[in-house]
Amino acid sequence: MPNWETYLEQNQSRFQAELLDFLRIPSISALPENAADVQHAADWVAQRLTAAGVEHVQVLPTAGHPAVYGDWLHAP
């Protein structure tokens, strides 16, 4: 089995738990009362990108909802 398949298999429970954590954030952006949760969801994504080794991660304010940006520019 290739390494990526082994990695996915060994971390499946963690990935599922993280996804469920994200889905629990009530971040329906069409509802104004969820604005703080939309920001929380953006921060959550930014934290996960940073933990994955993505560089230059930013939560960018916009006229509407925040955008999350990250890059990793070391491809061979």
Backbone as JSON Lines, residues from 0, in Angstrom:
{"i":0,"aa":"M","n":[0.86,-1.18,0.0],"ca":[0.0,0.0,0.0],"c":[0.9,1.24,0.0]}
{"i":1,"aa":"P","n":[0.64,2.2,-0.91],"ca":[1.45,3.43,-0.92],"c":[1.38,4.18,0.41]}
{"i":2,"aa":"N","n":[2.39,4.98,0.68],"ca":[2.47,5.71,1.95],"c":[1.25,6.58,2.24]}
{"i":3,"aa":"W","n":[0.7,7.24,1.22],"ca":[-0.45,8.12,1.46],"c":[-1.66,7.32,1.9]}
{"i":4,"aa":"E","n":[-1.81,6.1,1.36],"ca":[-2.95,5.27,1.77],"c":[-2.78,4.82,3.22]}
{"i":5,"aa":"T","n":[-1.57,4.46,3.58],"ca":[-1.29,4.07,4.96],"c":[-1.56,5.24,5.91]}
{"i":6,"aa":"Y","n":[-1.09,6.41,5.52],"ca":[-1.3,7.61,6.34],"c":[-2.79,7.88,6.53]}
{"i":7,"aa":"L","n":[-3.56,7.82,5.46],"ca":[-5.01,8.04,5.57],"c":[-5.66,7.0,6.47]}
{"i":8,"aa":"E","n":[-5.26,5.77,6.29],"ca":[-5.82,4.69,7.1],"c":[-5.5,4.89,8.58]}
{"i":9,"aa":"Q","n":[-4.27,5.23,8.88],"ca":[-3.84,5.39,10.27],"c":[-4.43,6.63,10.94]}
{"i":10,"aa":"N","n":[-4.85,7.61,10.16],"ca":[-5.35,8.86,10.72],"c":[-6.83,9.1,10.46]}
{"i":11,"aa":"Q","n":[-7.53,8.1,9.98],"ca":[-8.93,8.26,9.62],"c":[-9.78,8.78,10.77]}
{"i":12,"aa":"S","n":[-9.61,8.23,11.95],"ca":[-10.4,8.67,13.11],"c":[-10.15,10.14,13.43]}
{"i":13,"aa":"R","n":[-8.9,10.55,13.38],"ca":[-8.57,11.96,13.66],"c":[-9.18,12.86,12.6]}
{"i":14,"aa":"F","n":[-9.07,12.47,11.34],"ca":[-9.64,13.28,10.26],"c":[-11.15,13.42,10.42]}
{"i":15,"aa":"Q","n":[-11.8,12.34,10.77],"ca":[-13.25,12.39,10.97],"c":[-13.61,13.3,12.14]}
{"i":16,"aa":"A","n":[-12.84,13.2,13.23],"ca":[-13.11,14.03,14.41],"c":[-12.91,15.51,14.08]}
{"i":17,"aa":"E","n":[-11.85,15.83,13.32],"ca":[-11.61,17.22,12.94],"c":[-12.71,17.74,12.03]}
{"i":18,"aa":"L","n":[-13.16,16.92,11.1],"ca":[-14.25,17.34,10.22],"c":[-15.52,17.6,11.02]}
{"i":19,"aa":"L","n":[-15.82,16.73,11.96],"ca":[-17.01,16.93,12.79],"c":[-16.88,18.2,13.63]}
{"i":20,"aa":"D","n":[-15.68,18.49,14.15],"ca":[-15.46,19.74,14.89],"c":[-15.79,20.94,14.0]}
{"i":21,"aa":"F","n":[-15.33,20.9,12.75],"ca":[-15.59,22.0,11.83],"c":[-17.08,22.12,11.52]}
{"i":22,"aa":"L","n":[-17.72,20.99,11.3],"ca":[-19.15,21.01,10.95],"c":[-20.02,21.48,12.1]}
{"i":23,"aa":"R","n":[-19.53,21.4,13.32],"ca":[-20.29,21.87,14.48],"c":[-20.31,23.4,14.6]}
{"i":24,"aa":"I","n":[-19.46,24.08,13.88],"ca":[-19.43,25.54,13.91],"c":[-20.62,26.04,13.09]}
{"i":25,"aa":"P","n":[-21.56,26.75,13.7],"ca":[-22.75,27.2,12.97],"c":[-22.43,28.4,12.07]}
{"i":26,"aa":"S","n":[-21.76,28.11,10.98],"ca":[-21.21,29.19,10.15],"c":[-21.99,29.39,8.85]}
{"i":27,"aa":"I","n":[-23.29,29.34,8.92],"ca":[-24.1,29.62,7.73],"c":[-24.02,31.12,7.48]}
{"i":28,"aa":"S","n":[-23.3,31.49,6.45],"ca":[-22.96,32.9,6.25],"c":[-24.15,33.76,5.84]}
{"i":29,"aa":"A","n":[-25.24,33.17,5.43],"ca":[-26.41,33.96,5.04],"c":[-27.16,34.5,6.25]}
{"i":30,"aa":"L","n":[-26.84,33.98,7.43],"ca":[-27.52,34.42,8.65],"c":[-26.63,35.43,9.38]}
{"i":31,"aa":"P","n":[-27.05,36.68,9.49],"ca":[-26.23,37.71,10.14],"c":[-25.84,37.35,11.57]}
{"i":32,"aa":"E","n":[-26.69,36.63,12.27],"ca":[-26.37,36.26,13.65],"c":[-25.21,35.27,13.74]}
{"i":33,"aa":"N","n":[-24.78,34.72,12.62],"ca":[-23.67,33.77,12.61],"c":[-22.33,34.42,12.23]}
{"i":34,"aa":"A","n":[-22.27,35.73,12.16],"ca":[-21.05,36.41,11.72],"c":[-19.84,36.01,12.56]}
{"i":35,"aa":"A","n":[-19.99,35.94,13.86],"ca":[-18.86,35.56,14.72],"c":[-18.46,34.11,14.46]}
{"i":36,"aa":"D","n":[-19.43,33.26,14.18],"ca":[-19.12,31.86,13.89],"c":[-18.47,31.69,12.52]}
{"i":37,"aa":"V","n":[-18.83,32.54,11.57],"ca":[-18.16,32.51,10.26],"c":[-16.69,32.87,10.46]}
{"i":38,"aa":"Q","n":[-16.41,33.86,11.29],"ca":[-15.03,34.21,11.61],"c":[-14.33,33.05,12.31]}
{"i":39,"aa":"H","n":[-15.03,32.41,13.24],"ca":[-14.47,31.26,13.95],"c":[-14.13,30.14,12.96]}
{"i":40,"aa":"A","n":[-15.0,29.89,12.0],"ca":[-14.74,28.86,10.99],"c":[-13.51,29.21,10.16]}
{"i":41,"aa":"A","n":[-13.37,30.47,9.78],"ca":[-12.2,30.9,9.02],"c":[-10.93,30.72,9.85]}
{"i":42,"aa":"D","n":[-10.97,31.07,11.12],"ca":[-9.82,30.88,12.01],"c":[-9.49,29.4,12.16]}
{"i":43,"aa":"W","n":[-10.52,28.55,12.24],"ca":[-10.34,27.1,12.36],"c":[-9.59,26.58,11.13]}
{"i":44,"aa":"V","n":[-10.03,26.99,9.95],"ca":[-9.38,26.55,8.71],"c":[-7.93,27.04,8.68]}
{"i":45,"aa":"A","n":[-7.7,28.28,9.06],"ca":[-6.34,28.82,9.07],"c":[-5.44,28.04,10.02]}
{"i":46,"aa":"Q","n":[-5.95,27.68,11.18],"ca":[-5.17,26.9,12.14],"c":[-4.82,25.53,11.57]}
{"i":47,"aa":"R","n":[-5.76,24.9,10.88],"ca":[-5.5,23.58,10.3],"c":[-4.48,23.68,9.17]}
{"i":48,"aa":"L","n":[-4.55,24.73,8.37],"ca":[-3.56,24.93,7.32],"c":[-2.17,25.1,7.91]}
{"i":49,"aa":"T","n":[-2.07,25.91,8.95],"ca":[-0.78,26.12,9.62],"c":[-0.25,24.8,10.18]}
{"i":50,"aa":"A","n":[-1.12,24.03,10.82],"ca":[-0.71,22.74,11.39],"c":[-0.24,21.77,10.31]}
{"i":51,"aa":"A","n":[-0.78,21.92,9.11],"ca":[-0.39,21.04,7.99],"c":[0.9,21.5,7.32]}
{"i":52,"aa":"G","n":[1.46,22.62,7.77],"ca":[2.72,23.1,7.22],"c":[2.58,24.11,6.1]}
{"i":53,"aa":"V","n":[1.36,24.58,5.86],"ca":[1.16,25.61,4.85],"c":[1.75,26.92,5.38]}
{"i":54,"aa":"E","n":[2.43,27.62,4.52],"ca":[3.08,28.87,4.92],"c":[2.2,30.07,4.58]}
{"i":55,"aa":"H","n":[2.52,31.19,5.17],"ca":[1.86,32.46,4.86],"c":[0.34,32.36,4.97]}
{"i":56,"aa":"V","n":[-0.13,31.75,6.01],"ca":[-1.57,31.59,6.22],"c":[-2.11,32.9,6.78]}
{"i":57,"aa":"Q","n":[-3.2,33.36,6.19],"ca":[-3.84,34.6,6.63],"c":[-5.35,34.46,6.57]}
{"i":58,"aa":"V","n":[-6.01,35.07,7.52],"ca":[-7.45,35.26,7.44],"c":[-7.63,36.71,7.0]}
{"i":59,"aa":"L","n":[-8.2,36.88,5.83],"ca":[-8.3,38.21,5.23],"c":[-9.71,38.76,5.38]}
{"i":60,"aa":"P","n":[-9.83,39.93,5.98],"ca":[-11.16,40.54,6.05],"c":[-11.57,41.01,4.66]}
{"i":61,"aa":"T","n":[-12.84,40.96,4.39],"ca":[-13.38,41.46,3.12],"c":[-14.6,42.32,3.46]}
{"i":62,"aa":"A","n":[-15.22,42.86,2.45],"ca":[-16.45,43.63,2.68],"c":[-17.57,42.73,3.18]}
{"i":63,"aa":"G","n":[-17.43,41.45,2.92],"ca":[-18.44,40.48,3.38],"c":[-17.87,39.58,4.45]}
{"i":64,"aa":"H","n":[-17.58,38.36,4.06],"ca":[-17.08,37.36,4.99],"c":[-15.57,37.2,4.83]}
{"i":65,"aa":"P","n":[-14.9,36.68,5.87],"ca":[-13.45,36.53,5.78],"c":[-13.06,35.48,4.74]}
{"i":66,"aa":"A","n":[-11.9,35.67,4.16],"ca":[-11.33,34.7,3.24],"c":[-10.06,34.15,3.88]}
{"i":67,"aa":"V","n":[-9.77,32.89,3.65],"ca":[-8.56,32.27,4.19],"c":[-7.6,32.03,3.03]}
{"i":68,"aa":"Y","n":[-6.36,32.46,3.22],"ca":[-5.33,32.29,2.2],"c":[-4.14,31.6,2.84]}
{"i":69,"aa":"G","n":[-3.52,30.72,2.08],"ca":[-2.27,30.11,2.5],"c":[-1.51,29.63,1.28]}
{"i":70,"aa":"D","n":[-0.19,29.63,1.37],"ca":[0.58,29.08,0.26],"c":[1.77,28.3,0.79]}
{"i":71,"aa":"W","n":[2.25,27.43,-0.05],"ca":[3.46,26.65,0.19],"c":[4.14,26.57,-1.16]}
{"i":72,"aa":"L","n":[5.18,27.34,-1.34],"ca":[5.78,27.53,-2.66],"c":[7.09,26.75,-2.84]}
{"i":73,"aa":"H","n":[7.13,25.53,-2.33],"ca":[8.36,24.75,-2.4],"c":[8.2,23.49,-3.25]}
{"i":74,"aa":"A","n":[7.3,23.51,-4.21],"ca":[7.09,22.34,-5.06],"c":[8.35,22.07,-5.88]}
{"i":75,"aa":"P","n":[8.65,20.8,-6.1],"ca":[9.85,20.48,-6.89],"c":[9.69,20.87,-8.35]}
